[in-house]
Amino acid sequence: MYDYLRQLSPTHQVAALFFIVFGLLFVVSVAAFLLSFRERRNPVHDERWQRELAHFRKLLSTTWVMAVIFWIGWALGETVATLLFALISFFALREFITLSPTRRGDHRSLILAFFIVLPLQFWLVATARFDLFTVFIPVYVFLAIPVVSALADDPNQFLERNAKLQWGIMVCVYGMSHVPALLLLSFPGYEGKSAFLVFFLVFVVQTCVLVQHLIARRSGAPGTATQEDSPRGPMQRAGDWLFRDEPVAPHVSQSFNWRSWAIGMAIASVVGALFSFITPFRFEQALAVSLLACVAGSMGHLVMKALKRDRGIPSWGRREVGVTGANGLLDRVDALCFAAPVFFHSVRWYFGA
């Protein structure tokens, strides 16, 4: 099977990848539907298990949407793929700004962000102007936003308002723009296969977040682990601290602890290394870049949770609180927005792509 896939053209190899992905999603979705149908007719599990199943089906629906978007982007070409990611960036920024209080004096800055900065950033990506698109937002937009805001003659909470908008642009526009930028990287002997890099990044980061989430939810209530009465050495105490169930930052996330984080990082990194055959990387290189992407993505996910707590909401979208029209899109892509720039620049710097 592997030899057969290697003999295919790059286009057919990517098509085969999507065929396998959609096939797996179909099988899992049917199984989840049958389980849900059985529980409605003849419940055999408790309410908590049914909530877990409902949550899993929501994750599946989101995965279907993202997979279809990636497939459309690949099928219609790099330009259309860049436009699709620009649209995702637009809705993600809209969600972010919706929950960030603005004033009349911010209208010019918002117009600049949505209708000038965002299109221009993705145009720079589409035209492969790497040296400019990597500094356009951190340098030029960082200086332009407060200037436009100052010209609006509204000094009330000036720093806070501009910092919120700059944060939203950096995460939702700058971070997301690095995903389609992967399609433009060039590796010797890897022509026409850049869609694999996008799949590789998304798959590894989502695996890390999902494994971490599932393990944390299955670990039970914080602080319920039993303690041994026998004396423990320094290394054992350090291990207990590292792999304990207690949340590291309970006011930010009750599910983030070092044990689930370490397991999620390890599993996702190994999975990424096992998928090195679809990338231009060797096994150990794929392991290293997977680890980098997982660190950035998981910590970025935690940072975005802190922002949600600051806004007093459990979700960016309408799953629990109706606030925007994109149904929590930012919840699905926040880890990717942090991981993509780190992955892109690490790969481009190390390989000179």
C-alpha positions in Angstrom: 0.0 0.0 0.0 2.8 2.4 0.9 4.7 1.6 -2.2 1.6 2.1 -4.3 1.0 5.6 -2.8 4.6 6.6 -3.4 4.2 5.8 -7.1 1.3 8.2 -7.4 1.7 11.7 -8.6 1.7 14.5 -6.0 -1.9 15.4 -6.9 -3.1 11.9 -6.6 -1.3 11.4 -3.3 -3.0 14.5 -1.8 -6.3 13.2 -3.2 -5.7 9.8 -1.5 -5.0 11.6 1.8 -8.3 13.4 1.7 -10.1 10.1 0.7 -8.6 8.4 3.8 -9.5 11.3 6.1 -13.1 11.5 4.9 -13.4 7.7 5.1 -12.2 7.7 8.7 -14.5 10.6 9.6 -17.4 8.8 8.0 -16.9 5.6 9.9 -16.4 7.5 13.3 -19.5 9.7 12.6 -21.7 6.7 11.8 -20.5 4.9 15.0 -21.2 8.0 17.1 -24.6 8.4 15.5 -25.6 4.8 16.2 -24.4 5.1 19.8 -26.4 8.3 20.2 -29.5 6.7 18.6 -29.2 3.7 20.9 -28.9 5.9 24.0 -32.1 7.8 23.0 -34.1 4.6 22.6 -32.7 2.5 25.4 -30.2 4.4 27.7 -27.5 2.2 29.2 -25.1 4.9 30.4 -25.4 7.8 32.8 -26.0 11.4 32.0 -22.3 12.3 32.2 -21.4 9.7 29.5 -24.2 11.0 27.3 -22.9 14.6 27.6 -19.5 13.4 26.7 -20.9 11.7 23.6 -22.8 14.8 22.6 -19.6 16.9 23.0 -17.7 14.4 20.9 -20.3 14.7 18.1 -19.9 18.4 18.2 -16.1 18.0 17.8 -16.8 15.7 14.9 -19.0 18.2 13.2 -16.3 20.8 13.5 -13.7 18.4 12.1 -15.9 17.7 9.1 -16.3 21.4 8.4 -12.5 22.0 8.7 -11.7 19.0 6.5 -14.2 20.1 3.8 -12.7 23.6 3.9 -9.2 22.2 3.5 -10.4 20.0 0.6 -12.0 22.8 -1.2 -8.9 25.0 -0.8 -6.7 22.3 -2.2 -9.0 21.4 -5.0 -9.5 25.0 -6.2 -5.8 26.0 -5.9 -3.5 28.0 -3.6 -5.3 31.3 -4.2 -8.7 30.0 -3.2 -7.1 28.3 -0.2 -5.6 31.6 0.9 -9.1 33.3 0.5 -10.7 30.6 2.6 -8.2 31.0 5.4 -8.7 34.8 5.1 -12.5 34.2 5.6 -11.8 32.1 8.7 -9.5 34.8 10.0 -12.2 37.4 9.4 -14.8 35.5 11.4 -12.3 34.7 14.1 -11.4 38.4 14.5 -15.1 39.2 14.5 -15.6 36.9 17.4 -12.7 38.4 19.3 -13.8 42.0 18.7 -17.4 41.2 19.6 -16.4 40.4 23.1 -13.9 43.3 23.4 -15.7 46.5 24.4 -15.2 49.2 21.8 -16.0 52.9 21.6 -17.0 55.3 18.8 -13.3 56.3 18.6 -12.4 52.8 17.6 -14.4 52.7 14.4 -11.6 53.9 12.2 -9.2 51.4 13.7 -11.7 48.6 13.2 -12.2 49.5 9.6 -8.4 49.5 9.2 -8.1 46.1 10.8 -10.9 44.3 8.9 -10.8 45.9 5.5 -7.2 46.9 5.0 -4.9 45.0 7.3 -6.5 41.6 6.9 -6.8 41.6 3.1 -3.3 43.1 2.7 -1.8 40.5 5.0 -3.3 37.6 3.0 -2.4 39.2 -0.3 1.2 39.3 0.9 1.0 35.6 1.7 -0.6 34.8 -1.7 2.1 36.6 -3.6 4.8 34.9 -1.5 6.3 38.2 -0.1 7.7 36.4 2.9 10.0 39.1 4.1 7.2 41.6 4.2 4.2 39.6 5.4 6.2 38.4 8.5 6.8 42.0 9.7 3.8 43.9 8.2 1.6 43.4 11.3 4.2 43.3 14.1 5.9 46.5 12.9 3.7 48.6 10.6 0.3 47.8 11.9 1.5 47.9 15.5 2.4 51.5 14.9 -0.5 52.4 12.6 -3.4 51.3 14.9 -2.7 53.7 17.8 -2.0 56.5 15.3 -5.4 56.1 13.7 -7.0 55.8 17.2 -5.3 59.0 18.4 -6.6 60.8 15.4 -10.1 59.9 16.5 -9.7 62.2 19.5 -10.8 59.7 22.1 -8.2 59.3 24.9 -10.5 57.3 27.3 -8.9 53.9 28.0 -6.6 54.5 25.0 -4.0 51.9 25.9 -6.4 49.1 26.8 -8.5 49.6 23.7 -5.6 49.6 21.3 -3.9 46.7 23.1 -7.1 44.6 22.7 -7.3 45.3 19.0 -3.6 44.6 18.4 -4.0 41.3 20.3 -6.9 40.3 18.1 -5.0 41.2 14.9 -1.9 39.3 16.0 -3.8 36.1 16.9 -6.6 36.0 14.4 -4.9 37.5 11.3 -1.1 37.2 11.7 -1.3 33.7 13.3 -3.9 32.3 10.9 -2.1 33.8 7.8 0.8 31.4 8.4 -1.3 28.4 7.7 -1.8 29.1 3.9 1.8 30.3 3.8 2.8 26.7 4.3 1.5 26.0 0.8 4.1 28.3 -0.6 7.2 26.7 1.0 9.5 24.9 -1.4 11.5 21.8 -0.6 13.7 19.8 -3.1 11.7 16.8 -4.3 8.5 17.9 -2.5 6.9 20.0 -5.3 3.1 19.9 -5.4 2.8 18.3 -1.9 2.6 21.4 0.3 -1.0 20.5 1.2 0.5 17.7 3.3 2.3 20.3 5.5 -1.0 22.0 6.3 -2.6 18.6 7.1 0.4 17.6 9.2 0.3 20.8 11.3 -3.5 20.8 11.8 -3.5 17.0 12.6 -0.6 17.2 15.1 -1.9 20.3 16.9 -5.5 19.0 17.1 -4.3 15.6 18.3 -2.3 17.3 21.1 -5.3 19.5 22.3 -7.8 16.6 22.0 -5.7 14.0 23.9 -4.9 16.6 26.6 -8.6 17.4 26.8 -9.8 13.8 27.0 -7.2 12.7 29.6 -8.0 15.7 31.8 -11.8 15.0 31.6 -11.1 11.3 32.5 -8.7 12.1 35.4 -11.5 12.8 37.8 -11.8 15.7 40.2 -8.7 17.6 41.1 -7.0 16.5 44.2 -8.5 13.0 44.4 -5.2 11.1 43.8 -4.2 8.9 46.7 -0.9 9.6 48.5 1.5 7.0 49.7 2.5 7.1 53.4 6.0 6.0 52.8 8.8 8.6 52.5 9.5 9.7 48.9 12.7 10.9 47.5 13.4 14.3 45.7 12.9 12.7 42.2 9.7 11.0 43.2 8.4 14.3 44.7 9.3 16.1 41.5 7.5 13.5 39.5 4.4 13.8 41.7 4.4 17.6 41.2 4.8 17.2 37.4 2.2 14.6 36.9 -0.4 15.6 39.5 -4.0 15.9 38.6 -4.4 19.4 40.2 -4.9 22.2 37.6 -1.9 24.3 37.1 -3.9 27.6 36.8 -7.3 26.8 38.3 -8.7 30.3 37.7 -7.9 30.0 34.0 -8.6 26.3 33.3 -9.8 23.5 35.5 -8.7 20.9 32.9 -5.1 22.0 32.3 -2.6 20.0 34.4 1.0 18.9 33.8 0.1 15.2 33.4 -2.5 15.6 30.7 -0.3 18.2 29.0 2.8 16.0 29.0 0.8 12.9 27.7 -0.8 15.0 25.0 2.5 16.4 23.9 4.2 13.0 23.9 1.4 11.3 21.9 1.0 14.1 19.4 4.7 14.4 18.8 5.1 10.6 18.2 2.1 10.7 15.9 3.7 13.5 14.0 6.9 11.6 13.7 5.1 8.5 12.5 3.6 10.7 9.7 7.0 11.9 8.7 6.5 10.0 5.4 4.0 12.7 4.2 6.5 15.5 4.9 9.9 16.5 3.7 11.3 15.7 7.2 13.1 12.7 8.6 11.6 10.9 11.6 13.6 12.8 14.2 13.0 16.1 12.4 9.2 15.5 12.3 9.3 14.7 16.0 11.1 18.0 16.8 8.8 20.2 14.7 5.7 18.4 16.1 6.9 19.1 19.6 7.5 22.8 18.8 4.0 23.0 17.3 2.4 21.3 20.2 4.1 23.5 22.8 3.0 26.6 21.0 -0.5 25.4 20.3 -1.3 24.0 23.7 0.1 27.1 25.5 -1.8 29.4 23.1 -5.0 27.5 23.8 -4.4 28.2 27.5 -3.8 31.8 26.8 -7.0 32.1 24.9 -8.8 30.5 27.9 -7.4 33.2 30.1 -8.8 35.8 27.7 -12.2 34.1 27.8 -12.2 34.1 31.6 -11.3 37.8 31.6 -14.3 38.4 29.4 -16.4 36.2 31.7 -17.5 33.7 29.1 -17.0 29.9 28.7 -16.9 30.0 24.9 -16.2 32.4 22.1 -19.3 31.2 20.3 -22.9 30.2 20.8 -22.4 26.7 22.4 -23.1 28.1 25.8 -23.5 31.8 25.4 -25.0 33.5 22.3 -22.5 36.2 21.4 -21.4 35.9 17.8 -22.5 34.4 14.5 -19.6 32.0 13.8 -20.5 29.4 16.5 -17.3 29.5 18.4 -14.9 29.3 15.5 -12.1 30.9 17.5 -12.4 28.0 20.1 -11.6 25.6 17.2 -8.6 27.5 15.7 -7.0 29.3 18.6 -4.3 26.6 19.1 -3.6 26.7 15.4 -3.2 30.5 15.4 -0.4 30.2 17.9 1.2 27.0 16.5 1.3 28.1 12.8 3.8 31.0 13.1 6.2 28.9 15.2 6.0 25.9 12.9 6.3 28.0 9.7 9.3 30.1 10.8 11.1 27.1 12.4 10.7 25.0 9.3 11.7 27.9 7.0 14.7 28.8 9.1 16.1 25.3 9.6 15.5 24.0 6.0 15.9 27.3 4.2 12.6 26.7 2.4 
